[in-house]
Structure formats: C-alpha cells, structure tokens
Amino acid sequence: MGYDCQRFTEDISEELLCSICSEVLEEALTTDCEHLFCRQCITEWLSVNRTCPIDRLYITSRNLKAAPRVVRNLLGKLEIRCDFATDGCQTIVALEALDKHVNDCYYNPKKRIACMKGCDKWMTREELKTHNCWQDIRRDMLRQEVVIRDLKRWRNALVFAIVLLLVYITCPALLFSFYLENLFILLPNGDDSGSNGSDK
C-alpha cells in the first residue's frame, strides 16, 4: 500500500500515484510496459495474476525493476506529515527523510527514552505510562538476587568438580574409597526403605 495523499502538504500529480491503490507510490516499481506501482501492491497482484493491471500484458516478478531515478527524486522531495501526527507530532519532512524521523520521533511508542522521574531507566513511551520507579527497581533487584544465587550454585558445583578431578589425578584409589564409603547417598530411597523392611 502507498502513502495516504492526505498526509502531504500539496496536491500530488497523478503520475506519482500507484495504479492499484491510487495512493502515493511507496517503494515504487515499474514494469516493462512502464507502469508504476507500489512494491507491495504489485507483488500481491502478481501472486494471483500474471498480467499488468493496466494493459493486461503478460508480466512476472522478473519484469519488475526500480522506478526511474527522476520519479524517485520527485517522490523523495514531497513533504509529508509524520506517521504519528495523530499522536501529537507536528513535524513535516521530505518523504526521503521520513523513515529516519519516524525512528527518532518522540511520539513513536516504540522509541526508547530515559525516565525523568529519577531512576533514569530506558523504556518505550508505552512502558513509561505505567512505569513506577520504586517497583521497577525492586523487581530488578530481585532478578539480580536470583541470578547471583544461581551463579553461586554453579561456582560451588564447579569447585567441587575440580576438587574431585584433582583427587582423581593425584590419587585414584582415594577417590574410589570415597565413593564406596558414601555409596548409600547414591542409592534411591526406594532401595533403602526396601532393605529396612527386609531386616525387620
């Protein structure tokens, strides 16, 4: 789909409109028969048809190419309102600069900004609406405590494994006797209870 004509500050020439959606060309492509279309519009058309929407000549996606440079230049100079004009942005930019502006636009709900209430945490404008500094900091601290606790467990397991490896390297017989003395630790509870029952 193309750009809504109402977003532009001036009347748009028909030569710059998509022949399918009748909106201002977006990612303009041309066919061998020199008709202009939005990339999305002509791609969807060719997924069902194999003819040009205008003169019905046979075409495929291989017949598509970028619009002539003069057309791209004319499109790039058109002045358009921001995607977030309905959210309050009053900026008007050249079409060729629209993507950069939208990414940086303060009104972009996905743009990350720093909280100005004191915590300086970065978040999207949507997240900022429900953000509570104290609750978020407390939640982050709890997450960090869990991570630290897990790291300590891994550290202890690694130290124990290294000690066992060193014992095995220096004195394999000592390690074997250690396993024999503590074999009951490795036995399932069921076997242990079964043996108790047989003794009785």
C-alpha angles and dihedrals in degrees: 000000000000134000117288109254090222090068093066125087095224140037113279123229114242089236089069095052125097112249091221107044097021091225130117110292116266115196088351119220129183133207131222087264088058099245118145126227141163111262093240094045097052093040091055090044093053092049086070105021136042099203137080110265090227110043099010094235115156112266139157133191088274089067092060122098138162116289116260116281093247090057092048091049093050091049092047092056095053113112114234136180120245121271087242098052090121089056092056107276110137096183120130117196139170111273091242089060097044098098093052092048093048091052091051098036115126090219094055103115090211095052112110116230134172120257110250095198094086111279096081090212115159118235143140121276089250091056091045091063092066097028119131113185097209096046093047093048091048091048091050091050092052090050090050091051090054091049092049092048091051091048091052091052091051090047092052092047091049093049090050091050091049091050091050090048092051091048090050091050096047100035119006093176091059091053091049092053089048090056092049093051092049098037092117089067090062095048117099116251090242093062091048094052091044092056091049090053093052091051090057 
